[in-house]
Structures are given as structure tokens and as C-alpha cells.
Amino acid sequence: MRNVHIFADRVEAGCALAERLVKEKYENPVVLALPRGGVPVAAEVAKVLEAPLDLVLVRKIGVPYQPELALAAVVDGGHAEVVVNEDVRRFAGVSDQDFEEAKARELAEIERRRELYLQGRERVPIKGATAIVVDDGIATGATVRAALKALRRRDPKKLVLAVAVAPPETINELRPEVDEIICLETPEPFYAISLYFLDFRQVSDEEVVELLAERVGSASGVENPTS
């Protein structure tokens, strides 16, 4: 395996991504984080780009008897966007009833997070903007793919994916979903996202709320600040 940079934490990863993104001089950028791990990364990007910060509320749907195995992902928008891994569904033999029950549970969790994180704030409009989707890392890409499909429906002028680390095959599979991808590290073999961070502790709900509130305060001059 070639030499791969190990990030101190998500803040360092966010600073490194911001350094790359600011050179692109994107028109009307809006930064969209995948909670929870993507929020500290995205907060640094939004700060440097002087852009509003919003969330993409997406949840993995796991196989009922093996929750870590991604069966699908769901994004709550005007209506739910669901991306199914058909190979996994066939292999796992998941029934329609089990699938719908799992989807309903994840949509309920999305609603819980919406109420907790956004606290009544409206979404940042992305129509005609440069939507920059940020996460700390990507493994299979199932949840990110669902998020990108949902965001494309909101008609951004440009859709950009910015991530600290991901396997090269996943990045290649996601290219058709976006206009640009910036990934700082693409180790092969990949193993797990956590291996590329010295500090990869779980991000709490409280941290997400605090980071969003900080960005709202600093972006008070932006119309319709963060959601």
C-alpha cells in the first residue's frame, strides 16, 4: 500500500478539504454535511468558503439480521429517495414487509434528527447553487449515492462530492452521480475509514447542534442561513 496521510481528526480533514476547495472558486457554494461524522469536516469547509452549512439527512437500511450490511439507504426530502443494493437484497432474501418496516424505522430516525438538529430552521436553497456534499469518509457509497440522487432533484447548478478518504473503486462508482469529486486519500486496500484518523471518536448530537449554531451565527449576512 502506498503512503497514505493519516488525519489527526475530522477538523484537520476539513481544513485540508477546504484548502483544496477554495482554489476552485465555486460560484454560490452551499456546504451540505452528512451527519454525524461529516459535520465537523463540513463546518471547516463552510468557514473557509464563507458558505452556508446545511445537512443531508440520510440513513442506511441494514439487513434485518445483519444491520451492518447495507441493504439500502433512504434520504428524506419532499418524498423519500431510496437507493437499494439489489445484489444484497437478493442474497439476503429480505421480504417486502421487512424492507418497508426497516425503511419506516430509518425515516423515523431521520425525523428525530431533523427536529433535534435543525430546530425549526428552513433548508438552505440549493437551486442554481454549487452544492458541495461533505463527509469524513466513504466505504461502500450506498448512503452517499442516495444523498446525491436526492440533491440532484433540487436542481443545483453544480453538484460536488468532497471527502477525506474513500476506496478508489467507490469513488469511480460515484463519478456519474456528480459533476466533480475531490477525495484527499484513496488507499488500496482500504479496510475501514477509522484507520485513516488518529481521533475518530463518535460525533454526538450535541456537537452537531453546536456546529450548526456556530455557522448560523457567522453566516448571519447570508440569506436563509443554515438548515
N, C-alpha and C positions, 0 to 999 in steps of 0.2 A: 504493500500500500504506500502510495506517495505521501510525502509530508503534508499533514493537514493542520490548519490552525485550530487550536483549542481555545474557545472563548472563555473569558473569566466568568461571565454571567450574561444574562439577556440584555442588560444595559450596554455592555461592550458590543454585543452583536448589533444592537440598534444603532449605536454610534457608527459602526463600520458600514452598515447598510446605508445610513443617512449620507455618509461621505461619498458613497457611490451614486446614490440617487440625486443628490443635489447637483451633480455635474450634468445631469440630463436636462435640467432647466424645464421641467414639465409645466405645461400651462394649466392653471387652475387645479392643483393637486388636492385630492382628498385621501387621507390615510385611513384604511379600514383594517382593524385588527381582528384576528381570530382568538377569542378568549378561551382559556385564560392566559396561556403561555405567550401568546403573541402580543399581548397588550404592553408589557414593559418594552419590548422591541419597537413596537409601533409608536409608542409615546416619544421615544428619542427621534425617530424619523419625522414625526409630525412637528416636533420642536424645531429641528433644523430646517425643514422645508417651510416652516411657518404656515402649516396647513391644519385644517380641522381634523379631528380624530373621531372616528365612528367605529362601530362594531359590526361584524358579520356573525350572526348567531346561528351556528351550525353544530350539529351533533351527530356523532357516529351511532349507527344502529348495529349492535353486535348480534352474532348468532346466539339464540337464547341459552344454549348450554355451553357456549364458549364466548363470553361477552367481548373478549379482546380481539376476536376475529371479526373484521369489518364486513358486515353483510351489505350495508348501505350507509348513506348519510342523508340528513334532512336539513334544509335551511328554511327558516320561517320568513316569508316575505308577504306580498299581497296574498299569495297562496303558497303552500309548502312546495319547495323544489326537492325532489327525491332522486338521488343517483344510486342505482342498485348495482352491486357486483354480481352479475348473473352467474358467473362461474362458482362463486362461493354459495350462492343461493341453491344452485343445482346440487352441488357437492353436499351441502348441509341438510338438504331436504326440508327447508323451512316452509311451513304451510302459509297460506294467505292470512289465516286468522292470527297466527303467531307473528307474522310480519306486521300486520296492522296494529296489533297490541303493542309491539315494540316501538313502532313509529309514534303511536299516541303518547307513550311514556316520554320519548325524547322531545316531542313537541311541548309537553307539559314542562319539562326542564328548561326548554328554550324560553317559555313564557315566564317561568320563575326568574330566570336570569335577566330577561328584559325588564321586569319590574324592579329588580334589585339594582342593576347596573345603570339603567337609563333614567330611572326616577322621573318619568313623565316627559323627558326631553324628546323632541322630534328628531327623526333621522336627518343627517346631512344629505341634501340632494346631490346626486352624482350625475344626473343627466347633463351631457356636454362637458363633464369634468374629466380629469385624469384620475381614475380610481386605482389606488395603489394598495393591494392586499398584502398584508404583512403577517408572517408567523415566525416563530423561533426555529422551527424545523419541520420537514415533511418526511414521512416514511412511505406509506403506500399511495398517498394522494387522494384517497376517497373523499375525505371531508373537504379538502381544498377544492376538488373538482366540483362538488355540489355548490360550494360558495361561489365559485367563478360563474357557473351557469346561471345562478340566481342573480348575480350582479350584472351580468350581460343583459338581462331583461330590463334593467333600469337605465339602459342606454347611455353609458359613459362614452365620451369621445375616445378614450383610450383605457385599456384595462392592463394593468401591470401587476405581476406577481413578484414580491421581494421577500426572500427568505435567507436565513443564515446558512442552513445546511440541509442537504437532501441527496438521496442516491441519484446518480446520473440517469438511470432508466426512468425514474419517476418524473424528473424534470423534462425529459424528452416526451413522455406521455402527456404532460400538461401543456406543452407548447401550443397545440391547436386551440386551447381554451382562452389564450391571452394574446395581447399584442406584443408584450415583452416580458422576459423573465430575467431577474437578477438573483443569482444564487451565489453566495460567497464561497461555499465549500461543497464539493461533490465527491466525497470519499467513496472508494470502491476497494474492497467490500464495505458495506455501510454499517451493518449491525443495528445501532439504535441512536436516536437523537441525543440522548443524555450523555453519550460518550464524548461529545464534542463541546461540552460545557463543564467547567470546574464546579460551578454552582448551578445546579438545575433543580433547585427545590420547587415544590408546587407553589404556584401563584394563588393567593387567596382571593376570595370575593372582595374583601375589604381593600386589597391592593388595587384591584380593577376599578372599583368605585373611586378611590383616591386619585388614581392616574387620570381617569376621565375628567374628574372635577378640576384637577390642575390644568388640564388642557383647555377646558371651557373658560377658566379664568384668564388664561394667557391669550386666548383667541377671541376675546370679547369684542374685538372690532370686526370679526368675521360674521357675515350674515348667516343665520341659522346655525350657531355653533353646535358642537358635537352631539351625537346621539348614541 
